C-alpha cells in the first residue's frame, strides 16, 4: 500500500500544479482552492508513504512523478513546447 500512497501523492502533485496554472496567479478562487486541496492531499499521501519508505527514496520518486506529469499536462493541455536552452 505504501507504493500506492506514493503514486497517489505524485498524481496529486500534478493536480495542484495544474490547478495553480489555471488559477492565473490565484485570481480564480475555484482553481486556487483546488490548488490548496491538491497540495494538502499530495503532502498527506507523501507523509503516509514515508511512514514505511525512506525519505531518500520517496521524495525523488514523488518529485519525478510530479515533474513528468507536469510536462505531459503542459504538452497535451496547454500546448507547451520543449526546446533546448539557448
PDB file with SEQRES, HELIX, SHEET and CRYST1 records, atoms N, CA, C and O in Angstrom:
SEQRES   1 A   86  UNK UNK UNK UNK UNK UNK UNK UNK UNK UNK UNK UNK UNK          
SEQRES   2 A   86  UNK UNK UNK UNK UNK UNK UNK UNK UNK UNK UNK UNK UNK          
SEQRES   3 A   86  UNK UNK UNK UNK UNK UNK UNK UNK UNK UNK UNK UNK UNK          
SEQRES   4 A   86  UNK UNK UNK UNK UNK UNK UNK UNK UNK UNK UNK UNK UNK          
SEQRES   5 A   86  UNK UNK UNK UNK UNK UNK UNK UNK UNK UNK UNK UNK UNK          
SEQRES   6 A   86  UNK UNK UNK UNK UNK UNK UNK UNK UNK UNK UNK UNK UNK          
SEQRES   7 A   86  UNK UNK UNK UNK UNK UNK UNK UNK                              
HELIX    1 AA1 UNK A    2  UNK A   22  1                                  21    
HELIX    2 AA2 UNK A   29  UNK A   49  1                                  21    
HELIX    3 AA3 UNK A   55  UNK A   77  1                                  23    
CRYST1    1.000    1.000    1.000  90.00  90.00  90.00 P 1           1          
ATOM      1  N   UNK A   1       0.823  -1.204   0.000  1.00  0.00           N  
ATOM      2  CA  UNK A   1       0.000   0.000   0.000  1.00  0.00           C  
ATOM      3  C   UNK A   1       0.864   1.264   0.000  1.00  0.00           C  
ATOM      4  O   UNK A   1       0.443   2.321  -0.472  1.00  0.00           O  
ATOM      5  N   UNK A   2       2.073   1.134   0.535  1.00  0.00           N  
ATOM      6  CA  UNK A   2       2.976   2.283   0.613  1.00  0.00           C  
ATOM      7  C   UNK A   2       3.259   2.872  -0.758  1.00  0.00           C  
ATOM      8  O   UNK A   2       3.246   4.091  -0.933  1.00  0.00           O  
ATOM      9  N   UNK A   3       3.514   2.009  -1.726  1.00  0.00           N  
ATOM     10  CA  UNK A   3       3.817   2.494  -3.071  1.00  0.00           C  
ATOM     11  C   UNK A   3       2.592   3.128  -3.723  1.00  0.00           C  
ATOM     12  O   UNK A   3       2.718   4.080  -4.494  1.00  0.00           O  
ATOM     13  N   UNK A   4       1.432   2.610  -3.421  1.00  0.00           N  
ATOM     14  CA  UNK A   4       0.187   3.210  -3.925  1.00  0.00           C  
ATOM     15  C   UNK A   4       0.051   4.626  -3.374  1.00  0.00           C  
ATOM     16  O   UNK A   4      -0.292   5.550  -4.112  1.00  0.00           O  
ATOM     17  N   UNK A   5       0.318   4.799  -2.081  1.00  0.00           N  
ATOM     18  CA  UNK A   5       0.268   6.135  -1.474  1.00  0.00           C  
ATOM     19  C   UNK A   5       1.236   7.081  -2.176  1.00  0.00           C  
ATOM     20  O   UNK A   5       0.909   8.240  -2.431  1.00  0.00           O  
ATOM     21  N   UNK A   6       2.416   6.583  -2.484  1.00  0.00           N  
ATOM     22  CA  UNK A   6       3.412   7.431  -3.132  1.00  0.00           C  
ATOM     23  C   UNK A   6       2.974   7.829  -4.539  1.00  0.00           C  
ATOM     24  O   UNK A   6       3.155   8.978  -4.942  1.00  0.00           O  
ATOM     25  N   UNK A   7       2.409   6.904  -5.276  1.00  0.00           N  
ATOM     26  CA  UNK A   7       1.917   7.219  -6.624  1.00  0.00           C  
ATOM     27  C   UNK A   7       0.768   8.219  -6.549  1.00  0.00           C  
ATOM     28  O   UNK A   7       0.722   9.165  -7.335  1.00  0.00           O  
ATOM     29  N   UNK A   8      -0.150   8.022  -5.623  1.00  0.00           N  
ATOM     30  CA  UNK A   8      -1.263   8.961  -5.449  1.00  0.00           C  
ATOM     31  C   UNK A   8      -0.729  10.343  -5.086  1.00  0.00           C  
ATOM     32  O   UNK A   8      -1.210  11.352  -5.602  1.00  0.00           O  
ATOM     33  N   UNK A   9       0.264  10.389  -4.200  1.00  0.00           N  
ATOM     34  CA  UNK A   9       0.871  11.670  -3.818  1.00  0.00           C  
ATOM     35  C   UNK A   9       1.449  12.375  -5.039  1.00  0.00           C  
ATOM     36  O   UNK A   9       1.275  13.583  -5.200  1.00  0.00           O  
ATOM     37  N   UNK A  10       2.134  11.627  -5.896  1.00  0.00           N  
ATOM     38  CA  UNK A  10       2.696  12.211  -7.110  1.00  0.00           C  
ATOM     39  C   UNK A  10       1.632  12.707  -8.067  1.00  0.00           C  
ATOM     40  O   UNK A  10       1.796  13.753  -8.696  1.00  0.00           O  
ATOM     41  N   UNK A  11       0.550  11.970  -8.180  1.00  0.00           N  
ATOM     42  CA  UNK A  11      -0.540  12.398  -9.061  1.00  0.00           C  
ATOM     43  C   UNK A  11      -1.210  13.663  -8.536  1.00  0.00           C  
ATOM     44  O   UNK A  11      -1.569  14.548  -9.313  1.00  0.00           O  
ATOM     45  N   UNK A  12      -1.377  13.747  -7.221  1.00  0.00           N  
ATOM     46  CA  UNK A  12      -1.949  14.975  -6.660  1.00  0.00           C  
ATOM     47  C   UNK A  12      -0.990  16.156  -6.810  1.00  0.00           C  
ATOM     48  O   UNK A  12      -1.427  17.306  -6.847  1.00  0.00           O  
ATOM     49  N   UNK A  13       0.305  15.881  -6.894  1.00  0.00           N  
ATOM     50  CA  UNK A  13       1.246  16.964  -7.171  1.00  0.00           C  
ATOM     51  C   UNK A  13       0.988  17.540  -8.560  1.00  0.00           C  
ATOM     52  O   UNK A  13       1.033  18.754  -8.756  1.00  0.00           O  
ATOM     53  N   UNK A  14       0.718  16.663  -9.513  1.00  0.00           N  
ATOM     54  CA  UNK A  14       0.382  17.117 -10.867  1.00  0.00           C  
ATOM     55  C   UNK A  14      -0.921  17.907 -10.840  1.00  0.00           C  
ATOM     56  O   UNK A  14      -1.042  18.929 -11.516  1.00  0.00           O  
ATOM     57  N   UNK A  15      -1.892  17.441 -10.068  1.00  0.00           N  
ATOM     58  CA  UNK A  15      -3.180  18.135  -9.957  1.00  0.00           C  
ATOM     59  C   UNK A  15      -2.981  19.541  -9.424  1.00  0.00           C  
ATOM     60  O   UNK A  15      -3.488  20.501 -10.003  1.00  0.00           O  
ATOM     61  N   UNK A  16      -2.236  19.677  -8.310  1.00  0.00           N  
ATOM     62  CA  UNK A  16      -2.126  21.021  -7.739  1.00  0.00           C  
ATOM     63  C   UNK A  16      -1.312  21.945  -8.628  1.00  0.00           C  
ATOM     64  O   UNK A  16      -1.596  23.141  -8.691  1.00  0.00           O  
ATOM     65  N   UNK A  17      -0.311  21.420  -9.314  1.00  0.00           N  
ATOM     66  CA  UNK A  17       0.456  22.269 -10.224  1.00  0.00           C  
ATOM     67  C   UNK A  17      -0.413  22.742 -11.388  1.00  0.00           C  
ATOM     68  O   UNK A  17      -0.318  23.893 -11.816  1.00  0.00           O  
ATOM     69  N   UNK A  18      -1.257  21.852 -11.893  1.00  0.00           N  
ATOM     70  CA  UNK A  18      -2.163  22.212 -12.983  1.00  0.00           C  
ATOM     71  C   UNK A  18      -3.190  23.242 -12.521  1.00  0.00           C  
ATOM     72  O   UNK A  18      -3.458  24.215 -13.226  1.00  0.00           O  
ATOM     73  N   UNK A  19      -3.756  23.029 -11.352  1.00  0.00           N  
ATOM     74  CA  UNK A  19      -4.737  23.976 -10.812  1.00  0.00           C  
ATOM     75  C   UNK A  19      -4.098  25.336 -10.540  1.00  0.00           C  
ATOM     76  O   UNK A  19      -4.733  26.374 -10.723  1.00  0.00           O  
ATOM     77  N   UNK A  20      -2.839  25.326 -10.103  1.00  0.00           N  
ATOM     78  CA  UNK A  20      -2.144  26.589  -9.872  1.00  0.00           C  
ATOM     79  C   UNK A  20      -1.995  27.359 -11.181  1.00  0.00           C  
ATOM     80  O   UNK A  20      -2.169  28.577 -11.208  1.00  0.00           O  
ATOM     81  N   UNK A  21      -1.677  26.661 -12.253  1.00  0.00           N  
ATOM     82  CA  UNK A  21      -1.584  27.295 -13.567  1.00  0.00           C  
ATOM     83  C   UNK A  21      -2.941  27.870 -13.972  1.00  0.00           C  
ATOM     84  O   UNK A  21      -3.024  28.999 -14.455  1.00  0.00           O  
ATOM     85  N   UNK A  22      -3.998  27.090 -13.774  1.00  0.00           N  
ATOM     86  CA  UNK A  22      -5.337  27.543 -14.154  1.00  0.00           C  
ATOM     87  C   UNK A  22      -5.854  28.669 -13.267  1.00  0.00           C  
ATOM     88  O   UNK A  22      -6.734  29.427 -13.675  1.00  0.00           O  
ATOM     89  N   UNK A  23      -5.311  28.784 -12.051  1.00  0.00           N  
ATOM     90  CA  UNK A  23      -5.784  29.830 -11.137  1.00  0.00           C  
ATOM     91  C   UNK A  23      -5.330  31.220 -11.562  1.00  0.00           C  
ATOM     92  O   UNK A  23      -5.819  32.222 -11.040  1.00  0.00           O  
ATOM     93  N   UNK A  24      -4.394  31.284 -12.511  1.00  0.00           N  
ATOM     94  CA  UNK A  24      -3.919  32.565 -13.038  1.00  0.00           C  
ATOM     95  C   UNK A  24      -3.435  33.471 -11.907  1.00  0.00           C  
ATOM     96  O   UNK A  24      -3.940  34.576 -11.708  1.00  0.00           O  
ATOM     97  N   UNK A  25      -2.443  32.970 -11.176  1.00  0.00           N  
ATOM     98  CA  UNK A  25      -1.899  33.761 -10.073  1.00  0.00           C  
ATOM     99  C   UNK A  25      -2.836  33.831  -8.885  1.00  0.00           C  
ATOM    100  O   UNK A  25      -2.854  34.829  -8.165  1.00  0.00           O  
ATOM    101  N   UNK A  26      -3.614  32.782  -8.671  1.00  0.00           N  
ATOM    102  CA  UNK A  26      -4.595  32.696  -7.592  1.00  0.00           C  
ATOM    103  C   UNK A  26      -5.698  33.754  -7.717  1.00  0.00           C  
ATOM    104  O   UNK A  26      -6.277  34.173  -6.715  1.00  0.00           O  
ATOM    105  N   UNK A  27      -5.984  34.180  -8.944  1.00  0.00           N  
ATOM    106  CA  UNK A  27      -7.052  35.160  -9.142  1.00  0.00           C  
ATOM    107  C   UNK A  27      -8.409  34.507  -9.397  1.00  0.00           C  
ATOM    108  O   UNK A  27      -9.426  35.201  -9.397  1.00  0.00           O  
ATOM    109  N   UNK A  28      -8.452  33.201  -9.611  1.00  0.00           N  
ATOM    110  CA  UNK A  28      -9.708  32.465  -9.748  1.00  0.00           C  
ATOM    111  C   UNK A  28      -9.871  31.573  -8.529  1.00  0.00           C  
ATOM    112  O   UNK A  28      -9.120  30.615  -8.344  1.00  0.00           O  
ATOM    113  N   UNK A  29     -10.852  31.890  -7.705  1.00  0.00           N  
ATOM    114  CA  UNK A  29     -10.985  31.238  -6.404  1.00  0.00           C  
ATOM    115  C   UNK A  29     -11.112  29.724  -6.498  1.00  0.00           C  
ATOM    116  O   UNK A  29     -10.468  29.007  -5.733  1.00  0.00           O  
ATOM    117  N   UNK A  30     -11.922  29.225  -7.414  1.00  0.00           N  
ATOM    118  CA  UNK A  30     -12.140  27.782  -7.517  1.00  0.00           C  
ATOM    119  C   UNK A  30     -10.853  27.023  -7.797  1.00  0.00           C  
ATOM    120  O   UNK A  30     -10.564  26.016  -7.149  1.00  0.00           O  
ATOM    121  N   UNK A  31     -10.080  27.508  -8.762  1.00  0.00           N  
ATOM    122  CA  UNK A  31      -8.811  26.855  -9.076  1.00  0.00           C  
ATOM    123  C   UNK A  31      -7.805  27.038  -7.948  1.00  0.00           C  
ATOM    124  O   UNK A  31      -7.021  26.134  -7.658  1.00  0.00           O  
ATOM    125  N   UNK A  32      -7.825  28.200  -7.314  1.00  0.00           N  
ATOM    126  CA  UNK A  32      -6.925  28.433  -6.177  1.00  0.00           C  
ATOM    127  C   UNK A  32      -7.250  27.475  -5.035  1.00  0.00           C  
ATOM    128  O   UNK A  32      -6.347  26.915  -4.415  1.00  0.00           O  
ATOM    129  N   UNK A  33      -8.531  27.290  -4.762  1.00  0.00           N  
ATOM    130  CA  UNK A  33      -8.944  26.356  -3.711  1.00  0.00           C  
ATOM    131  C   UNK A  33      -8.551  24.927  -4.083  1.00  0.00           C  
ATOM    132  O   UNK A  33      -8.109  24.161  -3.227  1.00  0.00           O  
ATOM    133  N   UNK A  34      -8.711  24.571  -5.347  1.00  0.00           N  
ATOM    134  CA  UNK A  34      -8.320  23.233  -5.798  1.00  0.00           C  
ATOM    135  C   UNK A  34      -6.810  23.039  -5.672  1.00  0.00           C  
ATOM    136  O   UNK A  34      -6.348  21.931  -5.398  1.00  0.00           O  
ATOM    137  N   UNK A  35      -6.044  24.103  -5.871  1.00  0.00           N  
ATOM    138  CA  UNK A  35      -4.596  24.034  -5.681  1.00  0.00           C  
ATOM    139  C   UNK A  35      -4.261  23.662  -4.250  1.00  0.00           C  
ATOM    140  O   UNK A  35      -3.449  22.771  -4.005  1.00  0.00           O  
ATOM    141  N   UNK A  36      -4.886  24.345  -3.311  1.00  0.00           N  
ATOM    142  CA  UNK A  36      -4.619  24.089  -1.893  1.00  0.00           C  
ATOM    143  C   UNK A  36      -5.047  22.671  -1.508  1.00  0.00           C  
ATOM    144  O   UNK A  36      -4.324  21.972  -0.799  1.00  0.00           O  
ATOM    145  N   UNK A  37      -6.208  22.257  -1.970  1.00  0.00           N  
ATOM    146  CA  UNK A  37      -6.682  20.897  -1.674  1.00  0.00           C  
ATOM    147  C   UNK A  37      -5.712  19.865  -2.258  1.00  0.00           C  
ATOM    148  O   UNK A  37      -5.370  18.884  -1.598  1.00  0.00           O  
ATOM    149  N   UNK A  38      -5.278  20.092  -3.484  1.00  0.00           N  
ATOM    150  CA  UNK A  38      -4.318  19.183  -4.108  1.00  0.00           C  
ATOM    151  C   UNK A  38      -3.005  19.118  -3.349  1.00  0.00           C  
ATOM    152  O   UNK A  38      -2.415  18.047  -3.210  1.00  0.00           O  
ATOM    153  N   UNK A  39      -2.545  20.270  -2.856  1.00  0.00           N  
ATOM    154  CA  UNK A  39      -1.306  20.295  -2.067  1.00  0.00           C  
ATOM    155  C   UNK A  39      -1.453  19.496  -0.780  1.00  0.00           C  
ATOM    156  O   UNK A  39      -0.584  18.698  -0.426  1.00  0.00           O  
ATOM    157  N   UNK A  40      -2.559  19.720  -0.089  1.00  0.00           N  
ATOM    158  CA  UNK A  40      -2.789  19.010   1.176  1.00  0.00           C  
ATOM    159  C   UNK A  40      -2.839  17.504   0.936  1.00  0.00           C  
ATOM    160  O   UNK A  40      -2.231  16.732   1.677  1.00  0.00           O  
ATOM    161  N   UNK A  41      -3.563  17.093  -0.095  1.00  0.00           N  
ATOM    162  CA  UNK A  41      -3.658  15.662  -0.395  1.00  0.00           C  
ATOM    163  C   UNK A  41      -2.309  15.087  -0.829  1.00  0.00           C  
ATOM    164  O   UNK A  41      -1.946  13.979  -0.434  1.00  0.00           O  
ATOM    165  N   UNK A  42      -1.576  15.838  -1.633  1.00  0.00           N  
ATOM    166  CA  UNK A  42      -0.272  15.375  -2.083  1.00  0.00           C  
ATOM    167  C   UNK A  42       0.681  15.180  -0.906  1.00  0.00           C  
ATOM    168  O   UNK A  42       1.325  14.138  -0.787  1.00  0.00           O  
ATOM    169  N   UNK A  43       0.766  16.181  -0.043  1.00  0.00           N  
ATOM    170  CA  UNK A  43       1.646  16.070   1.121  1.00  0.00           C  
ATOM    171  C   UNK A  43       1.143  15.010   2.097  1.00  0.00           C  
ATOM    172  O   UNK A  43       1.941  14.319   2.730  1.00  0.00           O  
ATOM    173  N   UNK A  44      -0.159  14.883   2.217  1.00  0.00           N  
ATOM    174  CA  UNK A  44      -0.719  13.874   3.109  1.00  0.00           C  
ATOM    175  C   UNK A  44      -0.369  12.466   2.675  1.00  0.00           C  
ATOM    176  O   UNK A  44       0.041  11.640   3.491  1.00  0.00           O  
ATOM    177  N   UNK A  45      -0.531  12.189   1.381  1.00  0.00           N  
ATOM    178  CA  UNK A  45      -0.183  10.860   0.882  1.00  0.00           C  
ATOM    179  C   UNK A  45       1.331  10.634   0.908  1.00  0.00           C  
ATOM    180  O   UNK A  45       1.786   9.511   1.126  1.00  0.00           O  
ATOM    181  N   UNK A  46       2.107  11.692   0.686  1.00  0.00           N  
ATOM    182  CA  UNK A  46       3.560  11.553   0.818  1.00  0.00           C  
ATOM    183  C   UNK A  46       3.929  11.208   2.259  1.00  0.00           C  
ATOM    184  O   UNK A  46       4.803  10.373   2.494  1.00  0.00           O  
ATOM    185  N   UNK A  47       3.274  11.839   3.209  1.00  0.00           N  
ATOM    186  CA  UNK A  47       3.529  11.542   4.621  1.00  0.00           C  
ATOM    187  C   UNK A  47       3.201  10.086   4.938  1.00  0.00           C  
ATOM    188  O   UNK A  47       3.940   9.426   5.669  1.00  0.00           O  
ATOM    189  N   UNK A  48       2.102   9.589   4.394  1.00  0.00           N  
ATOM    190  CA  UNK A  48       1.757   8.178   4.603  1.00  0.00           C  
ATOM    191  C   UNK A  48       2.819   7.256   3.997  1.00  0.00           C  
ATOM    192  O   UNK A  48       3.190   6.245   4.592  1.00  0.00           O  
ATOM    193  N   UNK A  49       3.293   7.616   2.824  1.00  0.00           N  
ATOM    194  CA  UNK A  49       4.305   6.785   2.166  1.00  0.00           C  
ATOM    195  C   UNK A  49       5.614   6.773   2.948  1.00  0.00           C  
ATOM    196  O   UNK A  49       6.284   5.743   3.022  1.00  0.00           O  
ATOM    197  N   UNK A  50       5.979   7.909   3.530  1.00  0.00           N  
ATOM    198  CA  UNK A  50       7.257   7.973   4.244  1.00  0.00           C  
ATOM    199  C   UNK A  50       7.205   7.309   5.615  1.00  0.00           C  
ATOM    200  O   UNK A  50       8.219   7.240   6.309  1.00  0.00           O  
ATOM    201  N   UNK A  51       6.037   6.823   6.008  1.00  0.00           N  
ATOM    202  CA  UNK A  51       5.982   6.019   7.231  1.00  0.00           C  
ATOM    203  C   UNK A  51       6.733   4.704   7.042  1.00  0.00           C  
ATOM    204  O   UNK A  51       7.256   4.142   8.005  1.00  0.00           O  
ATOM    205  N   UNK A  52       6.786   4.212   5.806  1.00  0.00           N  
ATOM    206  CA  UNK A  52       7.408   2.914   5.544  1.00  0.00           C  
ATOM    207  C   UNK A  52       8.524   2.970   4.508  1.00  0.00           C  
ATOM    208  O   UNK A  52       9.247   1.990   4.325  1.00  0.00           O  
ATOM    209  N   UNK A  53       8.671   4.091   3.837  1.00  0.00           N  
ATOM    210  CA  UNK A  53       9.755   4.250   2.864  1.00  0.00           C  
ATOM    211  C   UNK A  53      10.720   5.313   3.364  1.00  0.00           C  
ATOM    212  O   UNK A  53      10.293   6.291   3.978  1.00  0.00           O  
ATOM    213  N   UNK A  54      12.009   5.143   3.112  1.00  0.00           N  
ATOM    214  CA  UNK A  54      12.944   6.205   3.473  1.00  0.00           C  
ATOM    215  C   UNK A  54      12.662   7.462   2.647  1.00  0.00           C  
ATOM    216  O   UNK A  54      12.261   7.378   1.486  1.00  0.00           O  
ATOM    217  N   UNK A  55      12.875   8.603   3.251  1.00  0.00           N  
ATOM    218  CA  UNK A  55      12.665   9.869   2.547  1.00  0.00           C  
ATOM    219  C   UNK A  55      13.553   9.950   1.311  1.00  0.00           C  
ATOM    220  O   UNK A  55      13.152  10.512   0.292  1.00  0.00           O  
ATOM    221  N   UNK A  56      14.754   9.392   1.399  1.00  0.00           N  
ATOM    222  CA  UNK A  56      15.693   9.431   0.274  1.00  0.00           C  
ATOM    223  C   UNK A  56      15.188   8.651  -0.938  1.00  0.00           C  
ATOM    224  O   UNK A  56      15.689   8.842  -2.045  1.00  0.00           O  
ATOM    225  N   UNK A  57      14.226   7.795  -0.746  1.00  0.00           N  
ATOM    226  CA  UNK A  57      13.589   7.061  -1.848  1.00  0.00           C  
ATOM    227  C   UNK A  57      12.279   7.727  -2.243  1.00  0.00           C  
ATOM    228  O   UNK A  57      12.026   7.950  -3.427  1.00  0.00           O  
ATOM    229  N   UNK A  58      11.451   8.043  -1.262  1.00  0.00           N  
ATOM    230  CA  UNK A  58      10.107   8.563  -1.530  1.00  0.00           C  
ATOM    231  C   UNK A  58      10.131   9.936  -2.187  1.00  0.00           C  
ATOM    232  O   UNK A  58       9.401  10.173  -3.150  1.00  0.00           O  
ATOM    233  N   UNK A  59      10.960  10.841  -1.679  1.00  0.00           N  
ATOM    234  CA  UNK A  59      10.930  12.216  -2.178  1.00  0.00           C  
ATOM    235  C   UNK A  59      11.324  12.322  -3.655  1.00  0.00           C  
ATOM    236  O   UNK A  59      10.607  12.972  -4.416  1.00  0.00           O  
ATOM    237  N   UNK A  60      12.431  11.713  -4.093  1.00  0.00           N  
ATOM    238  CA  UNK A  60      12.748  11.834  -5.521  1.00  0.00           C  
ATOM    239  C   UNK A  60      11.716  11.180  -6.441  1.00  0.00           C  
ATOM    240  O   UNK A  60      11.478  11.661  -7.548  1.00  0.00           O  
ATOM    241  N   UNK A  61      11.111  10.096  -5.989  1.00  0.00           N  
ATOM    242  CA  UNK A  61      10.072   9.462  -6.808  1.00  0.00           C  
ATOM    243  C   UNK A  61       8.854  10.370  -6.888  1.00  0.00           C  
ATOM    244  O   UNK A  61       8.266  10.531  -7.957  1.00  0.00           O  
ATOM    245  N   UNK A  62       8.473  10.960  -5.763  1.00  0.00           N  
ATOM    246  CA  UNK A  62       7.339  11.889  -5.712  1.00  0.00           C  
ATOM    247  C   UNK A  62       7.571  13.072  -6.648  1.00  0.00           C  
ATOM    248  O   UNK A  62       6.695  13.427  -7.436  1.00  0.00           O  
ATOM    249  N   UNK A  63       8.759  13.681  -6.558  1.00  0.00           N  
ATOM    250  CA  UNK A  63       9.038  14.824  -7.426  1.00  0.00           C  
ATOM    251  C   UNK A  63       9.150  14.400  -8.887  1.00  0.00           C  
ATOM    252  O   UNK A  63       8.785  15.161  -9.783  1.00  0.00           O  
ATOM    253  N   UNK A  64       9.652  13.192  -9.130  1.00  0.00           N  
ATOM    254  CA  UNK A  64       9.743  12.704 -10.503  1.00  0.00           C  
ATOM    255  C   UNK A  64       8.383  12.501 -11.141  1.00  0.00           C  
ATOM    256  O   UNK A  64       8.161  12.871 -12.293  1.00  0.00           O  
ATOM    257  N   UNK A  65       7.470  11.907 -10.375  1.00  0.00           N  
ATOM    258  CA  UNK A  65       6.099  11.741 -10.878  1.00  0.00           C  
ATOM    259  C   UNK A  65       5.499  13.108 -11.177  1.00  0.00           C  
ATOM    260  O   UNK A  65       4.858  13.302 -12.210  1.00  0.00           O  
ATOM    261  N   UNK A  66       5.712  14.049 -10.272  1.00  0.00           N  
ATOM    262  CA  UNK A  66       5.182  15.398 -10.468  1.00  0.00           C  
ATOM    263  C   UNK A  66       5.786  16.090 -11.674  1.00  0.00           C  
ATOM    264  O   UNK A  66       5.077  16.739 -12.444  1.00  0.00           O  
ATOM    265  N   UNK A  67       7.096  15.954 -11.842  1.00  0.00           N  
ATOM    266  CA  UNK A  67       7.767  16.615 -12.959  1.00  0.00           C  
ATOM    267  C   UNK A  67       7.328  16.038 -14.303  1.00  0.00           C  
ATOM    268  O   UNK A  67       6.979  16.779 -15.221  1.00  0.00           O  
ATOM    269  N   UNK A  68       7.348  14.726 -14.408  1.00  0.00           N  
ATOM    270  CA  UNK A  68       6.939  14.088 -15.667  1.00  0.00           C  
ATOM    271  C   UNK A  68       5.463  14.359 -15.943  1.00  0.00           C  
ATOM    272  O   UNK A  68       5.079  14.638 -17.079  1.00  0.00           O  
ATOM    273  N   UNK A  69       4.644  14.275 -14.906  1.00  0.00           N  
ATOM    274  CA  UNK A  69       3.220  14.557 -15.075  1.00  0.00           C  
ATOM    275  C   UNK A  69       2.958  15.984 -15.511  1.00  0.00           C  
ATOM    276  O   UNK A  69       2.104  16.231 -16.364  1.00  0.00           O  
ATOM    277  N   UNK A  70       3.692  16.929 -14.928  1.00  0.00           N  
ATOM    278  CA  UNK A  70       3.519  18.336 -15.306  1.00  0.00           C  
ATOM    279  C   UNK A  70       3.950  18.573 -16.750  1.00  0.00           C  
ATOM    280  O   UNK A  70       3.325  19.354 -17.468  1.00  0.00           O  
ATOM    281  N   UNK A  71       5.006  17.906 -17.169  1.00  0.00           N  
ATOM    282  CA  UNK A  71       5.434  18.026 -18.566  1.00  0.00           C  
ATOM    283  C   UNK A  71       4.347  17.500 -19.498  1.00  0.00           C  
ATOM    284  O   UNK A  71       4.010  18.143 -20.493  1.00  0.00           O  
ATOM    285  N   UNK A  72       3.806  16.343 -19.178  1.00  0.00           N  
ATOM    286  CA  UNK A  72       2.762  15.751 -20.023  1.00  0.00           C  
ATOM    287  C   UNK A  72       1.528  16.646 -20.070  1.00  0.00           C  
ATOM    288  O   UNK A  72       0.984  16.894 -21.146  1.00  0.00           O  
ATOM    289  N   UNK A  73       1.083  17.131 -18.916  1.00  0.00           N  
ATOM    290  CA  UNK A  73      -0.087  18.026 -18.880  1.00  0.00           C  
ATOM    291  C   UNK A  73       0.202  19.292 -19.676  1.00  0.00           C  
ATOM    292  O   UNK A  73      -0.647  19.753 -20.440  1.00  0.00           O  
ATOM    293  N   UNK A  74       1.386  19.855 -19.502  1.00  0.00           N  
ATOM    294  CA  UNK A  74       1.743  21.065 -20.239  1.00  0.00           C  
ATOM    295  C   UNK A  74       1.731  20.859 -21.739  1.00  0.00           C  
ATOM    296  O   UNK A  74       1.217  21.694 -22.482  1.00  0.00           O  
ATOM    297  N   UNK A  75       2.293  19.752 -22.183  1.00  0.00           N  
ATOM    298  CA  UNK A  75       2.336  19.474 -23.618  1.00  0.00           C  
ATOM    299  C   UNK A  75       0.955  19.189 -24.194  1.00  0.00           C  
ATOM    300  O   UNK A  75       0.615  19.680 -25.270  1.00  0.00           O  
ATOM    301  N   UNK A  76       0.167  18.404 -23.485  1.00  0.00           N  
ATOM    302  CA  UNK A  76      -1.125  17.961 -24.019  1.00  0.00           C  
ATOM    303  C   UNK A  76      -2.206  19.025 -23.877  1.00  0.00           C  
ATOM    304  O   UNK A  76      -2.937  19.292 -24.831  1.00  0.00           O  
ATOM    305  N   UNK A  77      -2.316  19.634 -22.703  1.00  0.00           N  
ATOM    306  CA  UNK A  77      -3.447  20.527 -22.437  1.00  0.00           C  
ATOM    307  C   UNK A  77      -3.134  22.009 -22.629  1.00  0.00           C  
ATOM    308  O   UNK A  77      -4.022  22.788 -22.977  1.00  0.00           O  
ATOM    309  N   UNK A  78      -1.885  22.403 -22.407  1.00  0.00           N  
ATOM    310  CA  UNK A  78      -1.533  23.821 -22.514  1.00  0.00           C  
ATOM    311  C   UNK A  78      -0.704  24.125 -23.753  1.00  0.00           C  
ATOM    312  O   UNK A  78      -0.288  25.264 -23.964  1.00  0.00           O  
ATOM    313  N   UNK A  79      -0.463  23.108 -24.570  1.00  0.00           N  
ATOM    314  CA  UNK A  79       0.296  23.250 -25.816  1.00  0.00           C  
ATOM    315  C   UNK A  79       1.680  23.856 -25.575  1.00  0.00           C  
ATOM    316  O   UNK A  79       2.188  24.614 -26.401  1.00  0.00           O  
ATOM    317  N   UNK A  80       2.288  23.510 -24.426  1.00  0.00           N  
ATOM    318  CA  UNK A  80       3.653  23.939 -24.148  1.00  0.00           C  
ATOM    319  C   UNK A  80       4.590  23.291 -25.159  1.00  0.00           C  
ATOM    320  O   UNK A  80       4.263  22.265 -25.757  1.00  0.00           O  
ATOM    321  N   UNK A  81       5.738  23.890 -25.340  1.00  0.00           N  
ATOM    322  CA  UNK A  81       6.757  23.302 -26.199  1.00  0.00           C  
ATOM    323  C   UNK A  81       8.002  23.036 -25.362  1.00  0.00           C  
ATOM    324  O   UNK A  81       8.259  23.711 -24.365  1.00  0.00           O  
ATOM    325  N   UNK A  82       8.750  22.057 -25.781  1.00  0.00           N  
ATOM    326  CA  UNK A  82      10.013  21.746 -25.128  1.00  0.00           C  
ATOM    327  C   UNK A  82      11.118  22.073 -26.115  1.00  0.00           C  
ATOM    328  O   UNK A  82      11.143  21.568 -27.237  1.00  0.00           O  
ATOM    329  N   UNK A  83      12.016  22.916 -25.682  1.00  0.00           N  
ATOM    330  CA  UNK A  83      13.131  23.305 -26.535  1.00  0.00           C  
ATOM    331  C   UNK A  83      14.406  23.317 -25.696  1.00  0.00           C  
ATOM    332  O   UNK A  83      14.359  23.566 -24.491  1.00  0.00           O  
ATOM    333  N   UNK A  84      15.527  23.050 -26.326  1.00  0.00           N  
ATOM    334  CA  UNK A  84      16.783  23.126 -25.577  1.00  0.00           C  
ATOM    335  C   UNK A  84      17.058  24.568 -25.148  1.00  0.00           C  
ATOM    336  O   UNK A  84      16.594  25.524 -25.769  1.00  0.00           O  
ATOM    337  N   UNK A  85      17.815  24.687 -24.086  1.00  0.00           N  
ATOM    338  CA  UNK A  85      18.179  26.027 -23.606  1.00  0.00           C  
ATOM    339  C   UNK A  85      19.063  26.685 -24.651  1.00  0.00           C  
ATOM    340  O   UNK A  85      20.013  26.078 -25.145  1.00  0.00           O  
ATOM    341  N   UNK A  86      18.746  27.931 -24.985  1.00  0.00           N  
ATOM    342  CA  UNK A  86      19.540  28.641 -25.996  1.00  0.00           C  
ATOM    343  C   UNK A  86      20.288  29.787 -25.392  1.00  0.00           C  
ATOM    344  O   UNK A  86      21.008  30.495 -26.097  1.00  0.00           O  
TER     345      UNK A  86                                                      
END                                                                             
